[in-house]
Every structure is written in structure tokens, then in C-alpha cells.
Amino acid sequence: MKPWKNIVIVLFVTVVLHACSKLQVQSCFQEDLLYRVESFYQQYPDSAKLILDTLTVNVLSEKERAHYCLLKAKVRDGLFIYDDETDSLLQEAQKYFVGSREYYFAAETCEALSRVGFKRGEGYAHKIDWLQKGLESIEQCEHVDQRLLLYRKDTITERQLIDNLKYRIVWRLGMDYSSNEKDLGFDYLKQACRYYTETRQLPMLTKTAYTLGGRYLFENEYDSCLKYLNQGLQSAETMGDASECALFHLYMSYYYRQDTTKGKECWENAINECHQGLDLLSDSLFRYKDGLFASLSRCFFELKQYDSCRYYAERQLAFMEEHHFKMVPNNENAEIHYRLYKSCEALGEKDKALYYAGLCLDMRDQLKNEPNDVNLVIQEYENALERQKLESEEQIKRVRLYLLLSLVTLALIVVLWLSYRYRKNKEIENLMLQEALDKLQLAMETNTQHAHNALTNRVLEIYRSGKDNMLAKILKEIDTTFPAMTEKAKLTYPELTETERNILMLNFVQLRAKEEAEILRLSENTVMKYRSKVRKKAGDNPFPKLLEP
């Protein structure tokens, strides 16, 4: 073979190997990034979504692509995005994880499928079926990917991570079974309550205890109800969570409302509990406010204090609109409109009474079992609504003309507004992306520093052991902590000799010249000369390039 052909072949092989090494490094970085996002996506779902949208998915392994789909679906669930894309992501995760030996991810996938499917309109049977599959998977799980533990802010064992997921699924099963198979539901909830009590996981303990208290209240078992409600309050006070303390007062208002034997006193006690709950909530703490408003409205309605009843019912509707809560057609929401209708009627506000009666009628066809109150509204106001719908032809023409002019004007305004919002959203999106990347960079630098400190300690232990092959063990520790760093040093600083690269690696772990000389079996003067050569060839601070992804 001719010499020039040999040269071409060698160059081609070199280029291919270089490209493969780059691709491998990029793949490792992208996979590690997934596990970093796992550690904070619940606290910062918007930032997590931005980072996941920028990932290069095609360099991931098949497992990590499925992990990416699962994580992105969980982030979208946290942002209340339930659409076809979320379904598609979960289907991809299901294909790989469900039925595989990746039991932890399989259980997470089943839990997400149950939750998202229910939000998308699937029934309780579908939800419970997926939760049972998730429970079966997590009970077989003995180990998880260590990166799930590595990047967490809190210190947690592998077993605790597995058990946390298991009892979260158990808690969800208890919530769903309590409405159908009561004994099984109570059993699941008590299992979860015992676990969260033993592990001192106060947020989940609070939720579970309140849930049990509410279930026992529904069953008229008042002693058990108070026992678990007080347990939930104690946990909420320990956390200093004002919202969860307010929820205790909401449940206590239900408790007093249930005991109607005391007449007026029970409603007054319930009102006091609701006011105590609202006093705990500031403008920034809005959880459970709608429930407290609804309970106050109901109490004042029963006491025939219609002005106060209307005030709190309208505050509830305004609150739900402000926070974009969907007014789902059900008996409870129909009752809100009915109380408003009756209150306005009693106060002599006929127009408002007619308006709220109309809202009740709008829910009529969507309710399977209408409350008797709504039927009364229909009977009293059906004729008035019919008359209101009949307008003269002249009025209709005027309305159409005004509507057309308004639409043209609105269209112009919308075009201008959309163009302005598009530019503004782009600016905001860029700022948010930069902020997310800055946060990620800071987290990565902190983790790198911790890893470097731990590596330095392990290297000192190897040195102090005085065993043979110290250099090989130290290089192996470096590559374990910072994958492919020695290989990267060859690619980044090809002009360094092997001894100079070894000196560079030993400098990275902050060994002194005397220690390096002993490891390399050289004199201190020789080590100092090599250090000087490394600085000349690689610069005074060559390490940032080696730590770049």
C-alpha cells in the first residue's frame, strides 16, 4: 500500500475516534443533567421545563430517553399542563419502563399515568389500576440509579427514596379507595400515616392525618376524626405552615356543621373556626381560602344572614376566577349559585337573583343528580328567562351593528397587542432561560467543588496507605469522580508528555511536590521542573478546560 494511503487512513481513524469521544462526553453530561433536574423540578417547574426543552435528546441512551419523557411529563403535570403532548411523553415512558426491571421508574410512570389520566377525564377504575401496578413495581424495587441520590439537597438513603415513593402511592390509593371500598381505603391511609409518623415527614403526615380525619367525619366517627385532625394540626404547627393550620380550622367548621343538634350554636362555632383560618392566611397564602369562603357562605345562609352569605359567596367566586380555578358543573358549585340567588332575592336584588338563577340552569344538563334547590330555581324563573331571550328585531340589528364595529376595532387592537406581546414574551423567555442556566451553573459549580474536595480526601487516603500502584489508583479515582478527565487531558493538551500529564493530574488533587515525588518515584527538584514545563505548555490554570462538559 502506498504511503499516502496509510496517512489518509490514520487521519480518518483519528477524526472518527475524536468525534466518538466528544459524543460520549456530551451524552454523559446530558444524562447527568436529567438527574440534576430531578433534584429541583418540584420547587422550580418553570426552570426545569426550560432546561429540558434545550436538551439534546438524540445523544441519550434508550433508557435515559424514556427517563427524559417521564421527567418532562412530571414537570408538565406540576405546571397543570394536561394535553396530547403530556400523554405522548407518558406513552413513551410506559413502553420502556412498565414491565421492565427498572422498577423505580416503572412505579413513577404508573403513578404519573394514574394522575394525568384522571385529570384528562379517565375514571377512578383507570386511576386505581395504574396505582396498583405502580405499587407492585415499587415493592419489587431494591436499588435505584445512584444519581437520583447524588444531586439531592437532602441526605437520604436508597431505601428511604424507594419507601417514599411506595407510601406516596399507598396514600393515593387510600384517597381513591376511601370513596368506594372504605375499609381498604382506611387501611392504606393508616399505613401511610404510620410511615410518615415514623420518618417524621411532616408535610405528607399532615395531608394524611387530615384526610383520615375528614373520612372519619364523613362516617360520623367523631372521636377518630378529632384524633387525626389534631395530629395533622400538630404536624402543621411543627412545620410552621400557616396554610395547613388554616385547613385544620376548615375541617373543624365541617365538624361543627355536622352536629346540627345544637341549632344556631353549631353554625356560630363553624363561623368562628372559618375566621380563625382566614386570619392565618395572608394575600400570598391563598390555599384553602375558597373552601373557607364556601363554608362561611353556607353558615350565614343557614342563619338567614343573607348579606354576609352573599358577601362570602361572591368572594369565593372572585377568588376562583382570580386564580383560574375551573367552575366544574357539580352539586357543590350549583349550591353556590343557588345560595347567591336566594340571598339576592331576599335582599330585593332581582336582577342579580335572575343572573345567578341562570347560572344554575346552565349546569342543569351537565348534572346527573340535580339538587332539589336547583329544581326550585328552574320552576320559579324559567318563564322570566324565556322573556329575557325574546328581543325585538330592531334591537337585534343594533346589537349586530355594534358587535361588528366592536369586532373590527378589537381585531386591530388584538393584532397590535399580539405583536407587542410576542416581542415581550421573547424577551421574558430569554431572561428566564438565562436565569435558569445561571442557577444550573451555580449548582454545577457547587457540586463540582464538593466532588473535588471528596476526591482530594480519597487521594490523601491512598497516599497515606503507602501501597503499590498509588498513581494508577489516584488516576482511577479522578476518572471515577470526573469521567474521562485523563482522556480529556490528552485531547486538550496533546503537547504534554505522559509524566507531565501525571504531574497535571496530581496538581489537580492539590498534592505537594514532596508527595508527588514519592508517588512518581522522582526527586522533588525533578517534580518542580516538570511543574514548570506544565505551566509553560498548559498555562497557570489549566483545570477549567478539563471540567468543561
Phi and psi in degrees as a GROMACS rama.xvg file:
@    title "Ramachandran Plot"
@    xaxis  label "Phi"
@    yaxis  label "Psi"
@TYPE xy
-69.0681  149.9  LYS-2
-59.1035  -38.4109  PRO-3
-66.2063  -28.9389  TRP-4
-69.521  -37.7993  LYS-5
-60.8048  -41.4943  ASN-6
-63.3623  -44.2639  ILE-7
-61.3693  -42.796  VAL-8
-64.2188  -44.7834  ILE-9
-61.3505  -44.0585  VAL-10
-62.47  -41.168  LEU-11
-63.839  -45.4847  PHE-12
-63.0223  -40.2241  VAL-13
-61.4581  -44.9145  THR-14
-62.8873  -42.8561  VAL-15
-63.6609  -45.808  VAL-16
-63.0852  -38.6528  LEU-17
-64.0094  -43.195  HIS-18
-64.0687  -40.115  ALA-19
-64.9151  -41.4454  CYS-20
-64.5689  -39.9891  SER-21
-62.1247  -43.1425  LYS-22
-63.9276  -38.8465  LEU-23
-65.4341  -43.4274  GLN-24
-62.04  -42.9655  VAL-25
-63.6288  -40.4406  GLN-26
-62.9643  -43.2831  SER-27
-61.1704  -42.0573  CYS-28
-63.6555  -44.4147  PHE-29
-64.9397  -39.0554  GLN-30
-67.2219  -43.0639  GLU-31
-61.0107  -34.7673  ASP-32
-63.4582  -35.7554  LEU-33
-58.7521  -44.9091  LEU-34
-72.6001  -28.5727  TYR-35
-65.9217  -42.2969  ARG-36
-64.7051  -35.1626  VAL-37
-55.5507  -32.25  GLU-38
-76.8127  -16.633  SER-39
-136.067  5.67067  PHE-40
-66.0108  -27.7054  TYR-41
-71.0139  -34.5759  GLN-42
-80.4186  -35.7808  GLN-43
-129.163  69.5511  TYR-44
-63.9898  -34.2908  PRO-45
-64.7236  -46.1921  ASP-46
-64.2244  -40.6225  SER-47
-61.052  -41.6865  ALA-48
-63.0658  -42.7093  LYS-49
-61.7571  -43.1462  LEU-50
-67.217  -43.9066  ILE-51
-63.3332  -35.0462  LEU-52
-66.4329  -21.2261  ASP-53
-96.0592  -5.15009  THR-54
-67.9002  146.868  LEU-55
-90.77  98.8856  THR-56
-73.5689  -30.5975  VAL-57
-70.067  -11.2147  ASN-58
-90.8717  -5.24185  VAL-59
-79.6936  154.563  LEU-60
-70.552  169.274  SER-61
-61.3752  -40.935  GLU-62
-63.6185  -45.2973  LYS-63
-72.3635  -25.286  GLU-64
-65.6665  -41.3441  ARG-65
-65.5238  -39.6375  ALA-66
-61.5973  -41.3935  HIS-67
-59.6378  -44.7536  TYR-68
-62.9849  -43.8395  CYS-69
-63.2628  -46.3963  LEU-70
-64.1236  -41.4558  LEU-71
-65.6035  -37.7191  LYS-72
-65.0049  -39.5726  ALA-73
-65.1732  -38.7343  LYS-74
-64.1316  -43.3454  VAL-75
-65.7523  -33.8888  ARG-76
-64.0464  -41.4676  ASP-77
-64.2043  -25.7613  GLY-78
-95.3534  8.51513  LEU-79
60.1488  39.3944  PHE-80
-104.559  105.115  ILE-81
-118.73  93.1621  TYR-82
-138.871  -172.666  ASP-83
-63.7961  -33.4655  ASP-84
-64.8035  -41.0942  GLU-85
-61.4765  -43.4552  THR-86
-60.6191  -43.9686  ASP-87
-62.6464  -41.4384  SER-88
-62.5072  -42.6448  LEU-89
-68.9206  -33.8186  LEU-90
-63.4325  -40.1103  GLN-91
-64.6486  -43.6834  GLU-92
-63.4576  -39.7664  ALA-93
-62.4795  -41.3466  GLN-94
-57.8471  -38.505  LYS-95
-89.0214  -44.7057  TYR-96
-86.4629  -46.2791  PHE-97
-67.3486  122.376  VAL-98
92.5794  -5.21958  GLY-99
-93.4784  -178.826  SER-100
-89.879  3.42004  ARG-101
-82.3712  72.9308  GLU-102
-64.5281  -37.1589  TYR-103
-64.901  -50.0014  TYR-104
-67.2489  -31.9893  PHE-105
-63.5335  -42.7364  ALA-106
-65.2599  -41.6942  ALA-107
-62.3344  -39.6947  GLU-108
-63.6877  -44.9523  THR-109
-61.9668  -41.63  CYS-110
-62.9875  -43.92  GLU-111
-65.4302  -39.2719  ALA-112
-63.0351  -38.5277  LEU-113
-66.3691  -42.2186  SER-114
-72.2098  -48.6632  ARG-115
-69.1604  -39.161  VAL-116
-60.9171  -39.7221  GLY-117
-66.5445  -41.0813  PHE-118
-64.2934  -27.3549  LYS-119
-88.448  4.5932  ARG-120
108.596  0.335218  GLY-121
-70.3606  154.94  GLU-122
-83.6626  -178.503  GLY-123
-65.3708  -33.7451  TYR-124
-61.3773  -44.4244  ALA-125
-61.2473  -43.462  HIS-126
-64.3873  -47.0467  LYS-127
-66.067  -36.9798  ILE-128
-59.9442  -45.8203  ASP-129
-68.1851  -37.6952  TRP-130
-65.5353  -37.661  LEU-131
-65.3317  -39.7501  GLN-132
-63.8494  -40.3935  LYS-133
-62.8957  -39.5439  GLY-134
-65.1174  -40.8064  LEU-135
-61.6102  -40.7041  GLU-136
-67.5738  -46.5365  SER-137
-69.8487  -26.4554  ILE-138
-71.769  -20.1155  GLU-139
-90.0207  -7.50557  GLN-140
-79.587  130.275  CYS-141
-119.341  -25.7415  GLU-142
-138.136  154.025  HIS-143
-129.25  165.266  VAL-144
-61.2858  125.683  ASP-145
-62.9325  -20.1708  GLN-146
-67.9317  -20.6746  ARG-147
-65.8752  -25.6799  LEU-148
-94.5237  -31.9045  LEU-149
-60.8754  -41.2123  LEU-150
-99.0059  6.77521  TYR-151
-74.1231  147.806  ARG-152
-75.1144  -33.632  LYS-153
-92.176  159.767  ASP-154
-91.7669  120.105  THR-155
-146.106  143.683  ILE-156
-85.611  166.616  THR-157
-61.4815  -41.4619  GLU-158
-65.4865  -39.3671  ARG-159
-64.4906  -40.1381  GLN-160
-61.4912  -43.5003  LEU-161
-65.3945  -45.5527  ILE-162
-66.0356  -34.6656  ASP-163
-59.8627  -43.4889  ASN-164
-67.9226  -40.518  LEU-165
-58.9428  -49.1727  LYS-166
-79.3116  -17.3689  TYR-167
-68.0284  -39.3985  ARG-168
-67.6992  -41.0833  ILE-169
-59.9481  -42.6876  VAL-170
-61.5643  -43.0295  TRP-171
-65.3195  -38.7215  ARG-172
-63.2236  -40.8951  LEU-173
-61.3191  -39.6071  GLY-174
-61.7542  -42.025  MET-175
-80.9589  -38.4403  ASP-176
-72.093  -24.1625  TYR-177
-62.0586  -26.4531  SER-178
-84.422  -15.9803  SER-179
-117.591  -71.3452  ASN-180
-98.176  93.765  GLU-181
-63.2546  -45.8926  LYS-182
-61.5881  -44.681  ASP-183
-64.9921  -39.1422  LEU-184
-63.5302  -45.7712  GLY-185
-61.0907  -38.8376  PHE-186
-63.1929  -45.0872  ASP-187
-62.8561  -44.2957  TYR-188
-64.768  -38.4049  LEU-189
-68.4139  -36.8248  LYS-190
-58.5078  -47.8375  GLN-191
-62.756  -41.2668  ALA-192
-62.6762  -43.0641  CYS-193
-62.0536  -42.9577  ARG-194
-64.0428  -46.5167  TYR-195
-69.3476  -27.5946  TYR-196
-69.4527  -44.4725  THR-197
-65.7954  -38.4768  GLU-198
-91.8993  -0.471426  THR-199
57.2071  38.1663  ARG-200
-88.9176  87.5339  GLN-201
-63.9418  -41.5783  LEU-202
-58.7116  -46.9086  PRO-203
-72.5804  -32.2674  MET-204
-62.8323  -41.1255  LEU-205
-61.6975  -48.1907  THR-206
-59.8365  -46.226  LYS-207
-66.2528  -42.6934  THR-208
-64.5164  -43.2002  ALA-209
-62.4743  -40.4828  TYR-210
-61.5756  -45.8092  THR-211
-62.5639  -41.464  LEU-212
-60.4351  -42.7337  GLY-213
-65.0651  -39.9159  GLY-214
-64.5419  -42.9812  ARG-215
-66.4402  -33.3434  TYR-216
-63.0976  -41.3959  LEU-217
-63.2917  -31.6982  PHE-218
-87.868  3.7688  GLU-219
63.436  27.261  ASN-220
-98.9681  85.1023  GLU-221
-71.4171  -35.0143  TYR-222
-64.0469  -46.7988  ASP-223
-64.8959  -35.9995  SER-224
-58.874  -51.6723  CYS-225
-64.98  -35.2933  LEU-226
-59.3599  -49.8746  LYS-227
-76.1045  -32.9615  TYR-228
-63.7805  -41.7561  LEU-229
-67.3866  -34.2867  ASN-230
-64.4801  -41.5455  GLN-231
-64.2062  -40.6799  GLY-232
-64.1273  -42.463  LEU-233
-60.9228  -42.1762  GLN-234
-65.4371  -41.9846  SER-235
-64.8439  -39.2971  ALA-236
-67.2084  -36.3562  GLU-237
-63.1448  -38.8554  THR-238
-73.3299  -22.9932  MET-239
73.8213  30.6271  GLY-240
-94.3184  104.207  ASP-241
-64.6943  -36.443  ALA-242
-61.8634  -45.0342  SER-243
-70.5379  -30.3371  GLU-244
-66.2789  -37.4019  CYS-245
-64.1883  -35.3449  ALA-246
-63.0215  -34.8203  LEU-247
-58.0156  -45.3661  PHE-248
-66.5799  -32.3248  HIS-249
-64.1411  -45.8867  LEU-250
-63.1719  -37.7943  TYR-251
-66.5389  -31.6009  MET-252
-64.8576  -38.6404  SER-253
-63.1788  -39.5117  TYR-254
-60.0979  -47.1929  TYR-255
-69.0281  -35.2985  TYR-256
-65.2345  -28.2923  ARG-257
-69.0227  -32.5324  GLN-258
-91.195  80.7869  ASP-259
-82.8594  1.85234  THR-260
-68.1879  -22.9022  THR-261
-88.0807  0.88284  LYS-262
66.3427  -129.563  GLY-263
-59.7876  -33.6084  LYS-264
-61.3204  -37.452  GLU-265
-64.3371  -39.1624  CYS-266
-69.7153  -36.9515  TRP-267
-67.0996  -39.4907  GLU-268
-63.0532  -41.5739  ASN-269
-62.5718  -40.3714  ALA-270
-62.4745  -42.7461  ILE-271
-61.358  -41.2696  ASN-272
-62.3765  -42.3037  GLU-273
-63.4852  -41.2092  CYS-274
-65.3231  -37.5709  HIS-275
-63.161  -39.6415  GLN-276
-64.2605  -44.7963  GLY-277
-65.5488  -33.319  LEU-278
-63.0776  -27.5552  ASP-279
-77.8093  -19.9425  LEU-280
-99.4221  127.624  LEU-281
-92.5384  -176.054  SER-282
-64.3026  -31.7794  ASP-283
-81.1752  -17.5211  SER-284
-103.783  100.42  LEU-285
-112.962  -1.36022  PHE-286
-64.1299  138.471  ARG-287
73.6782  0.564495  TYR-288
-64.0947  -39.9366  LYS-289
-62.4024  -38.0107  ASP-290
-66.3086  -39.7338  GLY-291
-65.9187  -40.9846  LEU-292
-62.0313  -42.7302  PHE-293
-63.9413  -41.965  ALA-294
-65.7345  -40.6677  SER-295
-63.0029  -42.3443  LEU-296
-59.899  -43.4083  SER-297
-64.1337  -43.6029  ARG-298
-63.1089  -47.1263  CYS-299
-66.1816  -31.2132  PHE-300
-64.4841  -44.4388  PHE-301
-65.6681  -30.6429  GLU-302
-84.1935  0.41386  LEU-303
62.2505  27.7297  LYS-304
-95.3938  79.014  GLN-305
-69.073  -29.1505  TYR-306
-63.8956  -46.8717  ASP-307
-67.6857  -37.4067  SER-308
-59.2012  -48.4734  CYS-309
-63.1899  -40.6557  ARG-310
-58.0545  -49.3475  TYR-311
-76.0177  -31.9815  TYR-312
-65.374  -41.7824  ALA-313
-69.7676  -33.1907  GLU-314
-65.487  -35.8113  ARG-315
-64.3756  -46.4808  GLN-316
-63.4734  -41.5118  LEU-317
-64.0508  -39.2891  ALA-318
-64.0603  -44.1429  PHE-319
-64.2216  -38.1699  MET-320
-69.013  -41.3084  GLU-321
-61.2518  -38.4409  GLU-322
-100.948  14.7797  HIS-323
60.2661  38.1875  HIS-324
-80.5379  130.213  PHE-325
-76.117  131.704  LYS-326
-82.6604  87.8796  MET-327
-75.3998  134.597  VAL-328
-66.0148  111.209  PRO-329
-155.406  174.327  ASN-330
-61.3296  -37.6021  ASN-331
-64.2664  -44.9071  GLU-332
-70.9458  -33.8228  ASN-333
-64.0504  -34.6475  ALA-334
-67.2279  -35.0698  GLU-335
-58.8707  -49.1207  ILE-336
-66.1572  -34.6334  HIS-337
-66.6648  -42.8782  TYR-338
-62.4015  -38.7071  ARG-339
-65.5113  -41.7708  LEU-340
-60.9408  -48.2474  TYR-341
-65.5233  -39.1263  LYS-342
-65.8651  -45.4546  SER-343
-64.2578  -37.1594  CYS-344
-64.4541  -43.0374  GLU-345
-67.2385  -29.3504  ALA-346
-88.2728  0.364846  LEU-347
81.5151  16.4424  GLY-348
-96.8273  83.2792  GLU-349
-66.729  -39.3146  LYS-350
-62.3917  -44.8036  ASP-351
-66.554  -38.6698  LYS-352
-59.9775  -42.2101  ALA-353
-64.0882  -39.9098  LEU-354
-62.2695  -47.9645  TYR-355
-71.5597  -29.0284  TYR-356
-63.6557  -39.1379  ALA-357
-62.0906  -38.2036  GLY-358
-64.5499  -35.8016  LEU-359
-63.1534  -42.587  CYS-360
-64.416  -34.2992  LEU-361
-62.0489  -29.096  ASP-362
-87.329  -6.73337  MET-363
-58.8204  -48.4235  ARG-364
-73.6366  -17.5214  ASP-365
-95.1259  -6.92771  GLN-366
-97.2643  132.441  LEU-367
-74.9693  -43.9576  LYS-368
-122.653  98.8366  ASN-369
-76.1771  140.709  GLU-370
-68.1031  152.427  PRO-371
-58.3806  -32.4144  ASN-372
-59.7058  -40.9314  ASP-373
-67.2116  -36.8743  VAL-374
-61.6121  -36.4565  ASN-375
-64.0474  -39.9549  LEU-376
-61.2648  -42.7488  VAL-377
-62.1227  -44.3488  ILE-378
-64.9055  -39.6517  GLN-379
-78.0937  -30.2213  GLU-380
-119.823  5.54363  TYR-381
-62.2552  -43.3647  GLU-382
-65.6764  -39.5632  ASN-383
-64.1741  -37.1934  ALA-384
-68.8913  -37.6365  LEU-385
-62.4961  -43.1792  GLU-386
-63.7539  -35.8018  ARG-387
-66.9774  -30.2402  GLN-388
-75.0236  -24.0275  LYS-389
-84.1394  112.161  LEU-390
-120.366  156.02  GLU-391
-72.0894  157.369  SER-392
-62.8062  -36.075  GLU-393
-63.8792  -42.0106  GLU-394
-64.2028  -38.8009  GLN-395
-64.5565  -41.626  ILE-396
-62.8853  -43.3327  LYS-397
-61.7859  -43.4556  ARG-398
-61.2032  -41.4361  VAL-399
-64.4301  -40.7344  ARG-400
-63.8474  -48.1591  LEU-401
-61.5955  -37.7905  TYR-402
-64.9567  -42.5181  LEU-403
-62.2542  -46.1138  LEU-404
-62.3631  -40.203  LEU-405
-64.6812  -39.7158  SER-406
-64.9609  -40.9476  LEU-407
-62.93  -46.9778  VAL-408
-62.1598  -43.0204  THR-409
-64.1282  -38.8784  LEU-410
-60.7349  -42.7798  ALA-411
-63.5216  -43.0331  LEU-412
-64.1219  -41.7552  ILE-413
-63.2016  -41.8512  VAL-414
-60.1029  -47.2813  VAL-415
-63.7583  -42.4703  LEU-416
-65.9862  -41.1916  TRP-417
-63.7158  -41.9413  LEU-418
-63.4496  -39.9431  SER-419
-66.9896  -44.5116  TYR-420
-65.2432  -34.9542  ARG-421
-61.5659  -47.4611  TYR-422
-64.0939  -41.7392  ARG-423
-65.683  -42.9602  LYS-424
-63.609  -37.6328  ASN-425
-61.5531  -43.0395  LYS-426
-63.7585  -44.6577  GLU-427
-64.103  -41.6241  ILE-428
-61.9314  -42.835  GLU-429
-64.3551  -40.9811  ASN-430
-64.8535  -42.6457  LEU-431
-64.8751  -40.3833  MET-432
-63.6995  -42.4311  LEU-433
-64.3708  -40.0961  GLN-434
-64.5128  -41.816  GLU-435
-63.7084  -41.8269  ALA-436
-66.1189  -36.558  LEU-437
-63.9014  -43.831  ASP-438
-61.3212  -43.9128  LYS-439
-63.1661  -41.956  LEU-440
-61.2186  -43.0648  GLN-441
-63.1278  -43.3018  LEU-442
-63.6239  -40.2977  ALA-443
-66.4638  -40.6304  MET-444
-64.0075  -40.8609  GLU-445
-63.5908  -44.3547  THR-446
-64.8737  -38.7066  ASN-447
-63.3876  -41.5062  THR-448
-64.3763  -42.7433  GLN-449
-62.477  -43.2644  HIS-450
-63.3638  -39.7874  ALA-451
-64.9603  -42.8591  HIS-452
-62.3195  -43.3197  ASN-453
-63.8547  -40.1099  ALA-454
-61.9487  -44.8085  LEU-455
-58.6467  -41.7039  THR-456
-64.3663  -41.8656  ASN-457
-66.668  -38.1329  ARG-458
-64.9413  -41.2691  VAL-459
-62.2057  -36.5974  LEU-460
-64.148  -40.3832  GLU-461
-63.2029  -42.313  ILE-462
-64.9685  -43.5344  TYR-463
-69.9587  -24.8106  ARG-464
-66.4519  -26.9941  SER-465
67.1227  18.94  GLY-466
-78.4198  168.894  LYS-467
-70.8622  164.618  ASP-468
56.7814  38.3891  ASN-469
-61.4691  -39.3674  MET-470
-62.4169  -46.5905  LEU-471
-62.6718  -40.6203  ALA-472
-65.799  -39.2948  LYS-473
-66.1634  -44.0812  ILE-474
-62.8995  -36.6425  LEU-475
-65.6234  -41.8654  LYS-476
-60.5211  -40.9994  GLU-477
-62.7855  -45.3005  ILE-478
-68.8149  -29.107  ASP-479
-68.3938  -42.2671  THR-480
-77.3831  -42.8972  THR-481
-122.639  90.7193  PHE-482
-50.9882  132.458  PRO-483
64.4155  25.1383  ALA-484
-69.3386  -41.9529  MET-485
-63.9152  -39.5626  THR-486
-65.3055  -38.6378  GLU-487
-66.29  -34.4326  LYS-488
-63.1303  -37.6346  ALA-489
-63.521  -42.2162  LYS-490
-73.2458  -35.731  LEU-491
-78.9417  -39.6114  THR-492
-124.987  72.3473  TYR-493
-67.317  -18.2633  PRO-494
-77.0386  -11.0492  GLU-495
-77.9466  141.109  LEU-496
-77.1455  171.853  THR-497
-61.7046  -42.0923  GLU-498
-64.4356  -40.7761  THR-499
-64.8255  -37.6584  GLU-500
-65.4087  -38.7732  ARG-501
-63.3086  -41.6924  ASN-502
-59.7175  -42.4745  ILE-503
-60.4551  -44.1192  LEU-504
-66.4268  -39.2757  MET-505
-69.6355  -32.9976  LEU-506
-64.6661  -35.5238  ASN-507
-59.722  -35.6818  PHE-508
-92.7482  13.6564  VAL-509
64.5086  40.0762  GLN-510
-83.5497  151.169  LEU-511
-82.0126  164.77  ARG-512
-59.4578  -38.942  ALA-513
-63.3717  -42.0361  LYS-514
-67.8149  -39.7875  GLU-515
-63.8002  -40.9473  GLU-516
-61.9928  -39.7165  ALA-517
-68.0497  -39.7521  GLU-518
-67.2913  -42.9825  ILE-519
-86.9656  -5.89733  LEU-520
60.169  47.8097  ARG-521
-126.159  170.766  LEU-522
-82.2606  160.48  SER-523
-62.2225  -39.6658  GLU-524
-61.2913  -40.649  ASN-525
-64.238  -41.4906  THR-526
-61.6978  -42.5988  VAL-527
-62.5348  -38.0485  MET-528
-64.5504  -42.1095  LYS-529
-64.573  -39.061  TYR-530
-59.8198  -41.7749  ARG-531
-62.2491  -41.6248  SER-532
-64.3218  -40.2323  LYS-533
-62.3549  -43.6767  VAL-534
-61.8724  -38.5701  ARG-535
-66.3077  -38.5065  LYS-536
-85.5636  -37.7954  LYS-537
-110.026  -6.90558  ALA-538
94.3722  171.559  GLY-539
-71.8581  -28.6959  ASP-540
-134.445  80.5036  ASN-541
-84.6184  -5.78312  PRO-542
-74.7258  -35.2506  PHE-543
-53.6864  -37.1981  PRO-544
-65.3851  -33.0578  LYS-545
-73.8103  -25.3673  LEU-546
-89.5726  -7.37512  LEU-547
-67.7805  142.854  GLU-548
